[in-house]
Each structure stands twice: as structure tokens, then as C-alpha cells.
């Protein structure tokens, strides 16, 4: 049997060779000579326009008037200079700029000055495009730019001078040609977004109907590959569902507007995806922070669910293909990661959080994972992917998965790391008259420490008690690694207060509403430590974590429980209220 490390390196080598071959072909086909030889129809007349489901921010126009551009949570001073010539503050900011993410914000301002600003930025990009860094011509960014242009073409082009109109249409034609060349480069959401942009062009631009016949079969097949039977995305990233729905729903509307029957694969995928979004929602409306999920933008979630005509229902307790379990009773919702990592080539954003869970009470989050920061190039990004950043068990602060540096060194300004392992992950739903729960096991620590992790969690059907049991079991006859120590972490949401009671090995947790829960544990030392919450849309936030620690052994068995503390009613003192004077 091939050793795991060799197997990983062989898979990485195959990926690198495949990418290198496609890169050489892509450069040849994207040349001006290729565009001339292809005879691709030039975009000119628009028939219909897709609806952008993302919310625009009119205040962006005010900031731009003042000489600032704020995108993706970062702001850059530009003054009177073109933003394409300034040093970008972050890579997400740069992606939004090149992908025309600013166009919907200026459109939301709905005034002529904002329209002129949009036209000026568009001309700046046309002048800058030929010398733009590779990120500006990236397949995913190009697809975003095409979708943005089509969605806001009326705002940008109504009443425009013929020269400006022609320049925009030439740019659109070039970008579409490039997408037809590179759409198959790699896999994942960027590939599906590129195909979506091509189909939108076929529906929205006159004399581009050939795009539909040429690319619809490929689109349907790719949709089937990426959207799992239970509605999850193959990357296991909840955020990717929102991103795709924001673009696939307008695509379906465009088919209807052209009086064409949307593909059955599209109908089916949309229904499954919307159901999975509901499955992954906690009580406050946010999506569980697993495998690359960062901040939840509630307006976007509301937008994609508002188009759920059939009221899609999600799986009762678990999504077996996506590898998630959902326990709900009373006011409590718990979502647990019970699956293996995604395929290696789709794991660049995946997290080592096997066995982790998140918990909300009513509309208030209680237990969370740290989540992913918006800036994937920052120092915290790799940290956010570690097991220690999740509410589960780790050994010697090492992760249950290995991060393997890709042979291509940088992607979009950051080093690229694939995620490998655990190799064996299993889960089982358990339900009885009193509780619902799940057993999860994985072998992520087998090779390094000779141990397997087993976790069982159960939620009482009253919603007032949630209990768990973590075990470390010898994986083979040779026993376990000596001197290793475990840590079981429960990351608290930043708005949760915690008070430690050392005498009883318990923690009292207070939610913003005043609701109180008590956490007790046995079989480990309990303490409260500092943590950090990456998944805030504005900035990183300090938080706390409950940590259970102890030495690893064949007898490691830790029981813990969260229970709701009954609220004591304040006594009413007779005569305490002033009498009404007659």
C-alpha cells in the first residue's frame, strides 16, 4: 500500500502537470490572433438583463466623491487618481475592484453623478486592462465582471455616448471570448461561475444564442458534479452555496424571460441548494462556520431564500453527502461537522474541523467555531483552518488534517495549501424518546499519535440540556504516543459572557438577552482562555473559549454537559408601586 505522504505528493504532482498543460493552452487561445480566428460574435445589442440579488450600498458613492473606495471590508484613499493605479489594501478589495463589484453600489445611488462615476471607472479599467496583473484576467474575476456588466448595463449604458457604448461592448466581447477559452481550467465554483456567465450572455445578448447550445450540456454536467444529492456543495463550504445561488437564480429568471424552459438540472439543483441553506442556518440566521465559511451576510441569505417558491424542506437530522448533522429541539439548534475533507483539488479553503459543532439558543449564538477571515492572504487565514480554531478535540495543538503546500506557490496573493485527512470518518445518527444525537469518529491522529477520536453528542428533546462524550481510543496494537496531551475547545461567540467556578469545575454562560446556561465537565481540567472570532463582517473580534485539558491515554474519556439555568422571577413587593391619586 502506498504511504499516505507519497500518495499526497503523487496527487499534487498530477494536479501540477495538468494545470501547466492547461496554462500553456490558455495563453495561446487568449491571444488577439485567436480572437480574430475564432470569429466569435461581437456583443452589441442587449435583449434582457439579469437581476442582481446582491444588495448595493449607496454610501459607496458618497465615499467615492470624497476620494475613498471601500470594498470587501477595506478602504483605500484614491483622491483624484484611478483606483486601478493605487496600491490595493487587500486582495479581496482588489478582486472586488477588478470584478466590478462597485457597479451595484453606484447603481444603488440612482443619480446621474454616480452614473458618470461608474462610466469613468469603466473607462479606467478599459485603459488599464492590458497591463493589469494576472488577477485581473483570472477566470473567476472575469466571470464576475461579465455578470456585473450584464446585470447593471441599463444603469451604465442608458444615454451613453456611442463611443463609450462601443468600448464597453468590445470589452464584454473580449471577456466572453476569454471565458470560452478558460472556463474548463480547474474545477469548483469558478468553473461553474464562468459557465453561468457564458449562458447569461447567450440569453441576454442578441445573436449569442449559440452559447446556449454549445455550453448548456457542459453547464448541466458541471452542476451535477458540484451540487451533491443533499444540496451541499462538493467543497463542503456553506458560503459557496450562497455565492452560487446569487448567480444561478437570476440565470433561471433569464431563461423564463426569454420564454425558454430552464434546464431540469438547474431546477433540481436550486431546490436542493435552498433546502441545504436552511439546514445549515443557526437560530440567528447565520450559516454554520465550517470549511471556509466566514461572515454571513443576512441580506444575501434572505434574498436567495425569498426565491424558494416551493418552500424546500431540508433533511431531518443529517446531510449524508455533505457530512453535516443538525440537532434541533426547543430553542436550540446544533450543527456538527461529521464528514471527511473534500477532494484534494477542492480543499484549498477547507478546515480541519472534523467533529466540531456550533450551537445557538433562540436567535443568539452560544458555541461557535472561529470561522474564516475575509482576507485569505492575511496571517490569520491558515490559523483559522486549524483544528484548534474549532469546537472539537485536538492533540498537542496539532490539527486532525494535514496542510500540504501546493506545487504552484501562490494563488491570488497567498500561498496555496491543500487539506489532506482524516482518511476514515464515520458518523451515526442516534435518536430515542428523550434525545437526538450523533456519533462521530475519525482517524486524523492515528499516524502521529496512534489514537482515534470518538465523539458523541446528544440534545435533549426539551432543548434544555446538551451533553457530549469525547474518547481517545488506541488505533493499533502498538499503543498510543506517550506524553501527548489533548485539549477540547468550546469557542464562545464574542457576545457570550463566561464565569468560571473552580470549585465545581463548571462555567456559567450568559447570553446578551440574559439567558443563562451552565457547562460542567468531568475527566479533564477546565479553564477559560482567550480566543478570536474571524467571521465578523467588520473586523476580527476577541472572544473566549472553554478548554478541557488532560494527558492522552487509552482511558481518556471526557463527559461534558450544557444545561439551561432556570431564570428566577423577581418577586413583586406588595405596596411597592405608588397608588393613583384620586
Secondary structure, 3 states (H helix, E strand, C coil): CCCHHHHHHHHHHHHHHHHHHHHHHHHHHCCHHHHHHHCCCCCCCECCCCCCCCCCCCHHHHHHHCCEEEECCEEEECCCCCHHHCCCCCHHHHHHHHCCCHHHHHHHHCCHHHHHHHHHHHHHHHHHHHHCCHHHHCHHHHHHHHHHHHHCHHHHHCCCCHHHHHHHHHHHHHHHHHHHHHCCCCCCHHHHHHHHHHHHHHHHECCCCHHHHHHHHHHHHHHHHHECCCCCECCCCHHHHHHHHHHHHHHHHHHHHCCCCCCHHHHHHHHHHHHHHHHCECCCCCECCCCCCCCCCHHHHHHHHHCCCCCCCCCCCEECCCCEEEEEECCEEEEEECCCCCCHHHCCCCCCCCCCEEEEECCEEEEECCCCCCCCCCCHHHHHCCHHHCCCEEECCECCCEEEEEEEEEECCEEEEEEECCCCEEEEEEECCCEEEEEEEECCCHHHHCEEEEEEEEEECCCCEEEEEEEEEECCCCCCCCCCEEEEEEEECCCCEEEEECCCCEEEEECCCCCEEEEEEECCEEEEEEEEECCCCCCCEEEEEEEEEEECCCCCEEEEEEEEECCCCCCCCCCCCCCCCC
